Amino acid sequence: MSIIQPLNSGQSLIKAEFYDAEWTIEATPQITDDGNIVLDMKVVYKMANSDASSSGSVPFRTSEIGTSILMNDGGTTVLGGIIVEDKSDNEGSVFGLDSLPVLGNHFRSAGAAGDIREILVFVTPTIVR
């Protein structure tokens, strides 16, 4: 990700910084008297913010879900709701021909692409006896 920082002289300094995506899963289990499990869960996904260079915002976006679940020993549950969205804008042109009056538009292209994914977390707690 590139972050553009304006300088006092009116020019801009382009600085490339690299950030890793980070997963955090916190689980607090409690065993009930009847052998079931109450699981308090929190899942956090921290990723680079692709809009940070244009908006000047923080370089990270965070998605977070949390829940409390009553489960059977060895049962499986699925946590969903962490949405990861990637967007990109593409522009292209044929050098020289794109600046022709009237015909120049035929030698330019612009497009946008997007990808939306939902992250699912499968959890199977087991009581160790």
Backbone as CSV, one residue per row, in Angstrom:
resi,resn,N_x,N_y,N_z,CA_x,CA_y,CA_z,C_x,C_y,C_z
1,MET,0.847,-1.156,0.000,0.000,0.000,0.000,0.894,1.220,0.000
2,SER,0.587,2.192,-0.814,1.339,3.437,-0.858,0.569,4.517,-0.120
3,ILE,1.259,5.280,0.680,0.651,6.391,1.394,1.295,7.667,0.886
4,ILE,0.476,8.605,0.411,0.980,9.856,-0.140,0.915,10.918,0.941
5,GLN,2.065,11.541,1.218,2.126,12.587,2.234,2.538,13.894,1.577
6,PRO,1.717,14.954,1.715,2.102,16.239,1.118,3.276,16.857,1.890
7,LEU,4.175,17.503,1.154,5.306,18.206,1.754,5.008,19.700,1.768
8,ASN,5.749,20.466,2.545,5.525,21.912,2.648,5.743,22.640,1.328
9,SER,6.592,22.113,0.458,6.914,22.789,-0.797,5.863,22.588,-1.872
10,GLY,4.744,21.941,-1.550,3.702,21.719,-2.541,3.858,20.398,-3.285
11,GLN,4.984,19.717,-3.105,5.182,18.422,-3.743,4.686,17.323,-2.813
12,SER,4.633,16.112,-3.311,4.188,14.978,-2.502,5.296,13.954,-2.380
13,LEU,5.349,13.309,-1.255,6.286,12.220,-1.012,5.479,10.933,-1.004
14,ILE,5.854,9.993,-1.847,5.158,8.714,-1.894,5.982,7.708,-1.113
15,LYS,5.354,7.114,-0.123,6.051,6.190,0.767,5.304,4.862,0.746
16,ALA,6.008,3.788,0.489,5.396,2.457,0.484,5.577,1.820,1.848
17,GLU,4.475,1.373,2.429,4.515,0.690,3.712,3.778,-0.632,3.573
18,PHE,4.271,-1.660,4.237,3.666,-2.977,4.148,3.108,-3.373,5.496
19,TYR,1.874,-3.862,5.501,1.209,-4.277,6.721,0.697,-5.698,6.541
20,ASP,0.814,-6.495,7.563,0.283,-7.846,7.537,-1.151,-7.840,8.030
21,ALA,-1.958,-8.727,7.457,-3.297,-8.941,7.998,-3.138,-9.701,9.310
22,GLU,-4.008,-9.436,10.245,-3.861,-10.023,11.568,-5.187,-10.592,12.048
23,TRP,-5.148,-11.851,12.481,-6.313,-12.522,13.055,-6.141,-12.619,14.562
24,THR,-7.211,-12.368,15.280,-7.211,-12.589,16.725,-8.487,-13.342,17.066
25,ILE,-8.332,-14.489,17.714,-9.480,-15.270,18.159,-9.353,-15.463,19.658
26,GLU,-10.331,-14.939,20.385,-10.356,-15.092,21.832,-11.552,-15.962,22.196
27,ALA,-11.316,-16.992,23.008,-12.392,-17.886,23.433,-12.270,-18.119,24.936
28,THR,-13.390,-17.953,25.630,-13.439,-18.215,27.066,-14.474,-19.302,27.311
29,PRO,-14.026,-20.535,27.576,-14.980,-21.632,27.784,-15.418,-21.737,29.245
30,GLN,-16.648,-22.203,29.434,-17.163,-22.534,30.756,-17.906,-23.853,30.622
31,ILE,-17.626,-24.792,31.503,-18.293,-26.100,31.460,-19.482,-26.058,32.412
32,THR,-20.647,-26.418,31.895,-21.854,-26.426,32.716,-21.938,-27.736,33.493
33,ASP,-22.858,-27.792,34.469,-23.023,-28.992,35.291,-23.472,-30.205,34.484
34,ASP,-24.207,-29.970,33.403,-24.697,-31.094,32.597,-23.732,-31.500,31.479
35,GLY,-22.494,-30.977,31.467,-21.473,-31.410,30.518,-21.468,-30.642,29.205
36,ASN,-22.239,-29.582,29.107,-22.203,-28.737,27.914,-21.153,-27.641,28.090
37,ILE,-20.935,-26.867,27.041,-19.912,-25.824,27.056,-20.554,-24.500,26.674
38,VAL,-20.307,-23.481,27.495,-20.670,-22.110,27.133,-19.379,-21.458,26.654
39,LEU,-19.402,-20.970,25.442,-18.193,-20.431,24.827,-18.426,-18.962,24.478
40,ASP,-17.695,-18.078,25.145,-17.705,-16.653,24.793,-16.596,-16.448,23.780
41,MET,-16.943,-15.990,22.567,-15.951,-15.864,21.494,-15.916,-14.458,20.929
42,LYS,-14.714,-14.077,20.528,-14.506,-12.804,19.830,-13.479,-13.060,18.729
43,VAL,-13.840,-12.723,17.495,-12.947,-12.891,16.350,-12.724,-11.511,15.742
44,VAL,-11.452,-11.128,15.577,-11.096,-9.822,15.017,-10.177,-10.049,13.818
45,TYR,-10.499,-9.386,12.701,-9.657,-9.446,11.503,-9.229,-8.020,11.181
46,LYS,-7.929,-7.780,11.214,-7.364,-6.454,10.963,-6.585,-6.524,9.656
47,MET,-6.937,-5.652,8.701,-6.318,-5.693,7.378,-5.916,-4.291,6.940
48,ALA,-5.072,-4.212,5.939,-4.651,-2.918,5.409,-5.844,-2.220,4.779
49,ASN,-5.933,-0.913,4.975,-7.014,-0.103,4.425,-6.559,0.447,3.087
50,SER,-7.127,-0.053,2.000,-6.705,0.381,0.666,-7.127,1.808,0.370
51,ASP,-8.074,2.367,1.146,-8.517,3.746,0.938,-7.672,4.749,1.704
52,ALA,-6.680,4.295,2.481,-5.910,5.205,3.343,-5.113,6.217,2.543
53,SER,-4.619,5.837,1.359,-3.784,6.759,0.601,-4.579,7.943,0.070
54,SER,-5.844,7.739,-0.270,-6.620,8.844,-0.825,-7.358,9.629,0.239
55,SER,-7.770,8.985,1.307,-8.585,9.679,2.303,-7.774,10.181,3.491
56,GLY,-6.533,9.731,3.642,-5.723,10.142,4.768,-6.142,9.496,6.076
57,SER,-6.941,8.450,6.000,-7.413,7.786,7.212,-6.363,6.811,7.735
58,VAL,-6.706,6.124,8.820,-5.777,5.155,9.406,-5.507,4.025,8.421
59,PRO,-4.315,3.414,8.477,-3.965,2.411,7.475,-4.581,1.036,7.707
60,PHE,-5.485,0.885,8.690,-6.077,-0.420,8.949,-7.597,-0.345,8.976
61,ARG,-8.229,-1.407,8.515,-9.668,-1.618,8.680,-9.814,-2.811,9.601
62,THR,-10.803,-2.795,10.463,-11.005,-3.883,11.398,-12.437,-4.386,11.295
63,SER,-12.584,-5.699,11.178,-13.894,-6.342,11.248,-13.895,-7.215,12.492
64,GLU,-15.004,-7.221,13.207,-15.047,-7.914,14.488,-16.420,-8.531,14.702
65,ILE,-16.428,-9.763,15.234,-17.676,-10.400,15.649,-17.470,-10.992,17.032
66,GLY,-18.547,-11.081,17.780,-18.476,-11.675,19.104,-19.803,-12.329,19.439
67,THR,-19.760,-13.388,20.223,-20.979,-14.089,20.590,-20.742,-14.954,21.813
68,SER,-21.832,-15.421,22.387,-21.793,-16.392,23.475,-22.658,-17.561,23.030
69,ILE,-22.108,-18.785,23.074,-22.774,-19.958,22.513,-22.843,-21.063,23.557
70,LEU,-23.991,-21.723,23.669,-24.129,-22.935,24.478,-24.055,-24.106,23.522
71,MET,-23.072,-24.993,23.722,-22.820,-26.086,22.784,-22.696,-27.412,23.516
72,ASN,-22.938,-28.500,22.793,-22.656,-29.840,23.301,-21.153,-30.089,23.226
73,ASP,-20.650,-30.943,24.094,-19.248,-31.339,24.060,-18.971,-32.007,22.713
74,GLY,-17.999,-31.507,21.959,-17.653,-32.058,20.652,-18.513,-31.539,19.518
75,GLY,-19.468,-30.667,19.801,-20.321,-30.097,18.751,-19.574,-29.014,17.980
76,THR,-20.027,-28.761,16.772,-19.394,-27.760,15.911,-20.365,-26.621,15.661
77,THR,-19.848,-25.407,15.691,-20.632,-24.226,15.339,-19.831,-23.390,14.355
78,VAL,-20.536,-22.549,13.623,-19.903,-21.695,12.616,-20.191,-20.242,12.958
79,LEU,-19.139,-19.429,13.003,-19.284,-17.986,13.172,-19.060,-17.335,11.821
80,GLY,-19.973,-16.493,11.418,-19.852,-15.788,10.146,-20.110,-14.317,10.365
81,GLY,-19.854,-13.522,9.366,-20.134,-12.101,9.471,-18.932,-11.213,9.275
82,ILE,-17.744,-11.797,9.157,-16.582,-10.969,8.824,-16.534,-10.868,7.309
83,ILE,-16.796,-9.675,6.822,-16.846,-9.423,5.388,-15.546,-8.739,4.970
84,VAL,-14.888,-9.301,3.966,-13.661,-8.725,3.410,-13.991,-8.261,2.006
85,GLU,-13.836,-6.967,1.761,-14.182,-6.391,0.469,-12.949,-5.753,-0.147
86,ASP,-12.632,-6.133,-1.369,-11.510,-5.554,-2.101,-12.048,-4.847,-3.333
87,LYS,-11.605,-3.619,-3.543,-12.010,-2.840,-4.712,-10.770,-2.353,-5.433
88,SER,-10.872,-2.256,-6.750,-9.771,-1.681,-7.518,-10.325,-0.949,-8.729
89,ASP,-9.698,0.162,-9.065,-10.047,0.946,-10.247,-8.894,0.847,-11.230
90,ASN,-9.222,0.621,-12.490,-8.189,0.476,-13.514,-8.431,1.488,-14.619
91,GLU,-7.362,2.138,-15.047,-7.426,3.050,-16.175,-6.281,2.723,-17.114
92,GLY,-6.557,2.816,-18.408,-5.524,2.536,-19.384,-5.742,3.367,-20.633
93,SER,-4.692,3.514,-21.419,-4.807,4.266,-22.669,-3.657,3.893,-23.582
94,VAL,-3.849,4.198,-24.854,-2.794,4.021,-25.850,-2.066,5.359,-25.927
95,PHE,-0.789,5.357,-25.541,-0.019,6.601,-25.459,-0.035,7.330,-26.794
96,GLY,-0.337,8.594,-26.746,-0.337,9.424,-27.951,-1.701,9.474,-28.607
97,LEU,-2.312,8.311,-28.809,-3.606,8.277,-29.487,-4.750,8.710,-28.568
98,ASP,-4.563,8.582,-27.265,-5.620,8.971,-26.339,-5.804,10.484,-26.251
99,SER,-4.854,11.261,-26.748,-4.968,12.718,-26.686,-5.526,13.325,-27.977
100,LEU,-5.896,12.487,-28.936,-6.489,12.995,-30.180,-7.862,13.593,-29.902
101,PRO,-8.148,14.751,-30.489,-9.484,15.313,-30.310,-10.536,14.390,-30.930
102,VAL,-11.645,14.269,-30.326,-12.811,13.483,-30.722,-12.541,11.974,-30.683
103,LEU,-11.464,11.498,-31.297,-11.172,10.063,-31.355,-10.453,9.542,-30.115
104,GLY,-9.936,10.404,-29.284,-9.132,9.992,-28.136,-9.863,9.073,-27.166
105,ASN,-11.167,9.263,-27.034,-11.940,8.415,-26.119,-11.946,6.949,-26.539
106,HIS,-11.780,6.688,-27.816,-11.748,5.302,-28.298,-10.460,4.581,-27.911
107,PHE,-9.466,5.332,-27.471,-8.176,4.751,-27.102,-7.926,4.813,-25.592
108,ARG,-8.993,5.019,-24.821,-8.911,5.020,-23.362,-9.868,3.973,-22.811
109,SER,-9.485,3.435,-21.669,-10.377,2.486,-20.994,-10.329,2.738,-19.495
110,ALA,-11.438,2.462,-18.864,-11.522,2.596,-17.409,-12.436,1.485,-16.914
111,GLY,-12.126,0.983,-15.753,-12.949,-0.085,-15.197,-12.770,-0.177,-13.696
112,ALA,-13.687,-0.878,-13.114,-13.624,-1.106,-11.667,-13.921,-2.574,-11.416
113,ALA,-13.248,-3.120,-10.448,-13.460,-4.520,-10.090,-13.625,-4.605,-8.578
114,GLY,-14.372,-5.573,-8.156,-14.571,-5.740,-6.727,-14.729,-7.201,-6.371
115,ASP,-14.397,-7.511,-5.144,-14.493,-8.880,-4.658,-14.965,-8.815,-3.210
116,ILE,-16.039,-9.515,-2.904,-16.560,-9.556,-1.543,-16.522,-11.000,-1.067
117,ARG,-15.895,-11.197,0.104,-15.807,-12.543,0.673,-16.287,-12.495,2.117
118,GLU,-16.896,-13.579,2.554,-17.265,-13.702,3.959,-16.384,-14.771,4.579
119,ILE,-15.782,-14.441,5.702,-14.917,-15.373,6.411,-15.771,-16.153,7.408
120,LEU,-15.671,-17.469,7.379,-16.382,-18.338,8.310,-15.371,-18.995,9.241
121,VAL,-15.693,-19.033,10.529,-14.828,-19.659,11.527,-15.587,-20.840,12.120
122,PHE,-15.039,-22.047,11.963,-15.638,-23.268,12.500,-14.994,-23.572,13.852
123,VAL,-15.806,-23.828,14.868,-15.310,-24.062,16.216,-15.886,-25.376,16.725
124,THR,-15.023,-26.278,17.222,-15.427,-27.548,17.814,-14.726,-27.718,19.155
125,PRO,-15.339,-27.266,20.250,-14.716,-27.444,21.568,-14.935,-28.859,22.100
126,THR,-13.951,-29.390,22.799,-14.024,-30.713,23.396,-13.499,-30.644,24.822
127,ILE,-14.215,-31.252,25.741,-13.786,-31.304,27.131,-12.765,-32.423,27.277
128,VAL,-11.575,-32.102,27.782,-10.538,-33.101,28.006,-10.743,-33.646,29.416
129,ARG,-10.967,-34.941,29.493,-11.237,-35.572,30.799,-10.023,-36.301,31.298
